[in-house]
Amino acid sequence: MALTGGITVACADSQRRGGVKRAWLTDVTNVDSMTAGSSHDFSAITVTTAMYKYGYEDFTFSVSTEGSKENGSSVLTHTIEFTIPKMSKEKAAKLQELVDLCKAVIVFEDFNDKFFVAGYDAVLEDKAGLTVTVGQTIGAGLQDSNHYTISASGVSAELFREFTGSVTSASEFEQ
């Protein structure tokens, strides 16, 4: 693949924010199709049932990617982590469903109002699904934390694609 141009960074580009505002998860087998656009985006997601919104403790949702290249192939390893406070049987039951998934797809919205898809790409498709684990923490002191830590990781052949479709449709996302 040849280069087709460079990247210009404007002053406005320095006005960016980190952090994730909202996130939706589903089983990778629940994804019927993703419509890949020509601008490194997905313009539509079709799922059998809903993608479910997961709340989390403010400013605990982090996303990181590391790339590697061997034998001419690039692989990106993604790690997503967030915290859900105050352990309970109701939360544990829902989180056990995540643990029991074969692989997951996560759509997340950042504080720049951009939506990104993790766990699915146009090359590997559902093979890029994320493996989800859940940890539990109960601190020793009365003021220590009591929470779940959700970690999702996986590999893909391309950087996250931006989701440019509607996120207000109940057929696509639970609100």
N, C-alpha and C positions, 0 to 999 in steps of 0.2 A: 504494500500500500504506500503510495507516495504522499508527500506533504501537499496540502492544497492552500496553505496560507498560514500566517502567524496569528498571534493573539495580541490585541491592544488592551492595555489596562488603563482605564480612565480614573480620574480623581474619585468619581462616584463609586468605583469598585472598592475603594478603601473603606467605604461606609457599609460594612457587612457585620452580621451578627452570627455568633455560634449558637448552639443550643437547638433543641428539637421541641416544637410546640405540641404536636399531636402524632399519634402512631396507631396504625391498624395492622392486625395480623390475621393470617389465614394459613391453612394447610396448603402446601404446594399442589396437592392433588385436587384442591378446590378450584384452581385456576383453569378455566377452559381455554382462554386465549389472552394474549397481550398483543396489541397492535403497535408494532414498532414504526415510528416515524423516521423521516430522513434526517432529522436534526438531533440524533441521539436522545430520543424521547420515546415514551409509550403514550399514545394518544387515547387508548382505551384498554380497559381491563374487564374481562368477562369472567365472572365466578359463578359456581353452581349455587352456593349460598352466600351469605354476607362475609365481608371482611369485618372483623370485630375490633372496635376501638379499645385500647388499653390505656388506662390512666396510670400515672407513675408520679413519684415524688418530683417536685419542681427541680429542674436543672441537674437531674441525674442521668439523663439519656445521652449517651455518647456513641459516636460512630467513628470508626477508623478503618483505613484500608492500607495494606502494604502490598506492593507489587514485586514480582520477580519475573525474570526472563531466562529460559533455558532452552536450548535446541531450537531457537527461533520462535518459541511460543511464550506468550505472556499470560501470567496467572495473577489474579488479584485475590488476596485473602482479606475478607471483611470480618470485623468484630463489632457487634452492637451490644450495649449493656445499659440497663436501667434498673431502678429500684422502686419497689412497691412497698410502702410503709405499713406497719401494723399487721402482723400475721393473724390469720383467722381461718376457720374451717372452710368458709365460703370462698375466700381467695385461694386457699390451697387446692380446692377442688377444680377451680378454673385453671390454675397454673399446672396442675397435674395433666390436664388436657394438652397443654403446650409441650410438656415433657414427653408425652406419649406420641406426639406427631413424628412422622418419619422426617419431614423437613417443612420449613415454614417460608412464607413470603411476608415481608414487612414493607408497608408504605408509610413513610414518615414525612411530616411537614416541618421545615426549619423556620427560624424566626425571620427569614428573608422571604417568607411566603412561597417557597418552592417545595414541591413534593418530589420525593425520590423513591425508587423501587429497589429494594434489596431482596435477594433470594430468587431472582429470575433475571435472565438476560437474553438478548436476541441470538446469541451463539449457542450457549448451553441450555437455554430455556429452563425447564423445571429441574435439570441436573444442577443448577446453581442454587438450589434451595438451601436454607440455613438450618443448621442443627441447633436446637434450643435446649439449654440446661437452666435449672433453677437452684440457687443456693439460699440458705436460710441463716439469719444472724439474730441472735439474742445476746445483747451485751451484758456484762456482769453487773454494771451499776444501774441504779434506778433511772438515771437520765440517759443511759446508753440506748442505742438504736435497737429496734425490733423490726426486721424487714426481710423481704425477699429480694434477691438479686437475680435478674433474668439476663442471661447471656446467650447471644445467637452468633454463630460463626459459620462461614462457608467460603467457597471459592467461586470465582466467576472469570469469564474471559474478557469482560469489558467493565469500564467504570459504571457506577450507578447511572441509570437513565432517569431523566426527569419525567414525572407523570404530568401530562398537560391536559388530561381529560377532566371532566366534572367530578368533584368530590362531594357534591350535595345530593346525588342520586342515591336513594335508599337501596336500589338494586346493586350498587357497587360498594357502598360503604355504610356501615352502621354508624350513626351519629351519636 
